[in-house]
């Protein structure tokens, strides 16, 4: 086993709003998140018997190990703690109850339906991508795809829309184009209200509403340059990433100017955005730059399916 010592100094503008760098436990959690983001392919464990710190680590989604009782003859080592943790963790080939971690195969049959498949269900349920709910999910997919984090399914009721190298990201979509007939265009606006975070693993909801994510990506569907002539054309146009524009801003900027406001107009989003209007091709480098990561194109992910 090799020990590597790294000096990590978290920045307040890159953290979730509930972490306070003046609080030692919060500063430790922030440093651990930064370490995790610096080594995305590695496991990070914290060895601590401090109940308050364990609670904050669990809230941040960081695993911890309970050290064994100290004795004069035994000095716990990192290797001993990890070995004990692995030995006490039940081995199973079945996935635990909780969020689905593998993608469904669109060619999988639906038992008892004859020849129906998962893909046919998706076509039936989600073809109207211009509708608000499906367009919102598509906006999340566009952001996740450019960041290279689509190897696991979307968790609809997670505390944040996306998790990217230890950072929570909220993705909000809006457009003046709607699926229903309207006598005049609807002004775009974006939901930024604080919510009581729900943990999809434990099933518990926090008692206090807050903004959990450290970053917001506002996705504005501007529509095609030429007016579509049919309902199908209007839906297909949504699938073109060139018909979208993006605005990225840290949550701290929203909290400082609009602490209790539930929605933002498009003009307010433009004013708050850390970067001006961003095209899809530049979205990853913009997000990485704000988070302090090296900017490079996202490599396509291999996707595991059931």
C-alpha positions in Angstrom: 0.0 0.0 0.0 1.3 3.5 -0.9 0.4 6.6 1.1 0.1 9.8 -0.9 -0.3 13.2 0.8 -2.2 15.9 -1.1 -2.8 19.5 -0.1 -6.4 20.4 -1.0 -7.9 23.8 -0.3 -11.7 23.9 -1.1 -13.3 27.1 -2.5 -16.5 28.4 -1.0 -17.9 29.4 -4.4 -17.7 25.7 -5.6 -19.6 24.2 -2.7 -23.1 23.2 -1.8 -24.8 26.0 0.2 -25.0 24.0 3.4 -21.2 23.6 3.7 -19.5 26.4 5.7 -15.7 26.5 5.4 -15.5 28.1 8.8 -16.8 24.9 10.4 -14.0 22.3 10.7 -16.3 19.3 9.8 -17.7 21.1 6.8 -14.2 22.0 5.6 -13.2 18.3 6.0 -16.2 17.2 4.0 -15.5 19.8 1.3 -11.8 18.6 1.0 -13.0 15.0 0.7 -15.4 16.0 -2.1 -12.5 17.7 -3.8 -10.3 14.7 -3.4 -13.1 12.5 -4.8 -13.5 14.7 -7.8 -9.7 14.7 -8.4 -9.7 10.8 -8.5 -13.0 9.9 -10.1 -12.0 6.3 -10.7 -11.0 5.6 -7.1 -12.9 4.7 -3.9 -12.8 7.3 -1.2 -13.4 6.2 2.4 -13.2 8.4 5.6 -12.2 6.7 8.8 -14.0 8.4 11.7 -16.0 7.6 14.8 -17.3 11.2 15.1 -21.1 10.9 14.8 -21.6 14.6 13.6 -19.0 14.1 10.9 -20.5 10.8 9.9 -23.9 12.5 9.5 -22.4 15.2 7.2 -20.4 12.6 5.2 -23.7 10.6 4.6 -25.5 13.8 3.5 -22.7 14.5 1.0 -22.9 10.9 -0.3 -19.4 10.0 1.0 -18.8 6.5 2.6 -17.1 6.3 6.0 -15.5 3.5 8.0 -16.0 3.1 11.8 -12.5 2.6 13.3 -12.1 -0.4 15.7 -11.8 0.4 19.4 -8.3 1.6 20.3 -6.1 -0.8 22.4 -2.5 -0.5 23.6 -1.4 -3.4 21.4 -3.1 -2.4 18.1 -2.6 0.8 16.0 -5.4 0.9 13.4 -4.0 1.4 9.9 -5.7 2.4 6.7 -5.1 -1.1 5.3 -6.6 -2.7 8.4 -9.7 -0.5 8.3 -10.3 -1.2 4.6 -9.8 -4.9 5.0 -12.2 -5.0 8.0 -14.8 -3.0 6.1 -14.6 -5.2 3.0 -14.9 -8.4 5.2 -17.9 -7.0 7.0 -19.7 -5.9 3.8 -21.9 -8.7 2.5 -21.0 -10.0 -1.0 -24.0 -10.4 -3.3 -24.4 -10.6 -7.0 -27.8 -8.8 -6.7 -28.1 -5.0 -6.7 -29.3 -3.5 -3.4 -32.7 -1.9 -3.2 -32.5 1.7 -4.3 -31.9 3.6 -7.5 -31.4 1.6 -10.7 -27.7 1.7 -11.7 -27.9 0.0 -15.0 -29.7 1.0 -18.2 -32.5 -1.0 -19.6 -32.0 -2.6 -23.0 -34.6 -1.1 -25.5 -34.8 -4.5 -27.3 -35.8 -6.3 -24.1 -39.2 -8.0 -24.3 -42.1 -7.0 -22.1 -43.3 -10.4 -20.6 -46.9 -11.2 -21.1 -47.5 -8.7 -23.9 -46.7 -10.8 -26.9 -43.9 -9.1 -28.9 -43.8 -5.6 -27.2 -40.4 -4.3 -26.2 -39.0 -1.7 -23.8 -38.1 0.5 -26.8 -41.7 0.4 -28.0 -42.9 1.6 -24.6 -40.4 4.5 -24.6 -41.6 5.5 -28.1 -45.2 5.5 -27.0 -44.6 7.4 -23.7 -41.9 9.9 -24.6 -42.3 10.8 -28.3 -43.9 14.1 -27.5 -40.5 15.6 -26.5 -41.9 19.2 -26.8 -44.2 18.6 -23.7 -42.8 20.3 -20.6 -42.0 17.1 -18.6 -40.3 15.2 -21.4 -38.5 18.4 -22.7 -37.1 18.8 -19.1 -35.7 15.3 -19.1 -34.2 15.8 -22.5 -32.5 18.9 -21.3 -31.0 16.9 -18.5 -29.9 14.3 -21.0 -28.2 16.9 -23.2 -26.1 18.2 -20.2 -25.4 14.7 -18.9 -24.3 13.5 -22.4 -21.8 16.4 -22.9 -20.3 15.7 -19.5 -20.0 11.9 -20.2 -22.2 10.8 -17.3 -25.0 8.8 -19.0 -23.8 5.3 -18.1 -26.4 5.2 -15.3 -30.1 6.0 -15.5 -31.6 9.3 -14.5 -32.9 9.4 -10.9 -36.1 11.5 -11.2 -36.4 12.5 -7.6 -32.8 12.8 -6.5 -31.7 15.9 -4.5 -29.9 17.2 -7.6 -30.5 16.5 -11.3 -26.9 15.4 -12.1 -23.8 14.4 -10.1 -20.5 15.2 -11.7 -17.2 14.4 -10.0 -18.6 15.2 -6.5 -20.6 18.3 -7.6 -24.4 18.5 -7.7 -25.9 20.2 -10.8 -29.4 21.4 -11.3 -30.7 21.5 -14.9 -33.6 23.7 -15.7 -35.3 24.1 -19.1 -37.8 26.5 -20.5 -39.1 27.8 -23.9 -41.6 30.0 -25.5 -42.6 27.0 -27.7 -45.2 24.7 -26.2 -46.9 21.5 -27.1 -50.3 23.0 -27.0 -51.9 25.8 -29.1 -51.3 29.2 -27.6 -52.5 32.6 -28.9 -49.2 34.2 -27.9 -45.8 32.9 -26.9 -45.2 32.0 -23.3 -42.3 34.0 -21.8 -39.6 31.6 -20.7 -39.0 31.3 -17.0 -37.0 28.8 -14.8 -37.7 27.2 -11.5 -35.0 27.9 -8.9 -37.1 27.4 -5.7 -35.4 25.7 -2.8 -36.8 22.2 -2.0 -36.5 19.7 0.8 -33.9 17.3 -0.5 -34.8 13.6 -0.8 -32.2 10.8 -0.6 -33.1 8.1 -3.1 -30.9 5.5 -1.2 -32.4 6.0 2.3 -35.8 7.3 1.2 -35.5 10.1 3.8 -36.4 13.8 3.2 -34.6 16.6 4.9 -36.8 18.9 7.1 -35.5 22.2 5.7 -35.8 23.4 2.1 -32.5 24.4 0.5 -30.7 24.5 -2.8 -28.4 21.5 -2.8 -26.6 21.8 -6.1 -23.5 24.0 -6.4 -24.2 24.8 -10.1 -27.2 25.6 -12.2 -27.4 25.0 -16.0 -30.3 26.8 -17.6 -31.4 25.2 -21.0 -33.4 27.5 -23.2 -35.0 25.9 -26.3 -35.1 28.6 -28.9 -36.6 26.5 -31.6 -35.6 26.2 -35.3 -34.7 29.2 -37.4 -37.5 28.5 -39.8 -41.1 27.8 -38.6 -42.0 24.1 -38.6 -44.9 23.2 -40.8 -46.2 20.1 -38.9 -46.6 18.8 -35.4 -44.0 16.1 -36.1 -41.5 18.8 -37.4 -42.0 20.8 -34.2 -41.1 17.7 -32.1 -38.1 16.7 -34.1 -36.7 20.2 -33.9 -36.4 19.8 -30.1 -34.0 16.9 -30.6 -31.5 19.2 -32.4 -28.9 20.5 -29.9 -28.2 23.4 -32.1 -31.7 24.7 -31.4 -30.8 25.1 -27.7 -28.7 27.7 -25.8 -27.3 27.3 -22.3 -26.5 29.6 -19.4 -24.3 28.4 -16.5 -24.2 30.0 -13.0 -23.0 28.9 -9.5 -25.7 28.6 -6.9 -23.9 31.1 -4.8 -24.7 33.8 -7.4 -28.4 33.0 -7.3 -28.5 32.9 -3.5 -26.7 36.2 -3.2 -29.1 38.1 -5.5 -32.3 36.0 -5.4 -32.3 34.2 -2.0 -36.0 33.4 -1.9 -37.3 33.9 -5.4 -38.9 30.8 -6.8 -38.5 31.5 -10.5 -36.2 33.5 -12.8 -37.0 35.1 -16.2 -34.7 34.5 -19.1 -33.4 38.0 -18.9 -32.5 37.5 -15.2 -30.8 34.2 -16.1 -28.7 36.0 -18.7 -27.7 38.6 -16.1 -26.7 36.0 -13.5 -24.9 33.6 -15.8 -21.2 33.2 -15.2 -20.6 32.9 -18.9 -22.6 34.5 -21.8 -24.9 32.4 -23.9 -23.2 29.0 -24.5 -23.6 26.7 -27.4 -23.9 23.0 -26.8 -20.4 22.3 -28.2 -18.9 24.6 -25.6 -21.1 23.5 -22.6 -18.7 21.0 -21.1 -15.7 23.3 -21.2 -17.8 26.1 -19.6 -19.0 23.8 -16.8 -15.5 22.4 -16.2 -14.0 26.0 -16.2 -16.5 27.2 -13.5 -15.8 24.1 -11.4 -12.1 24.5 -11.8 -11.5 21.3 -13.8 -9.2 20.9 -16.8 -11.2 21.7 -19.9 -11.3 18.9 -22.4 -13.9 17.2 -24.6 -16.0 14.5 -23.0 -15.2 11.0 -24.2 -18.2 8.8 -25.1 -19.1 6.4 -22.3 -19.7 2.7 -22.7 -23.2 2.0 -21.4 -24.1 -1.2 -19.4 -27.7 -2.3 -20.1 -30.0 -4.9 -18.5 
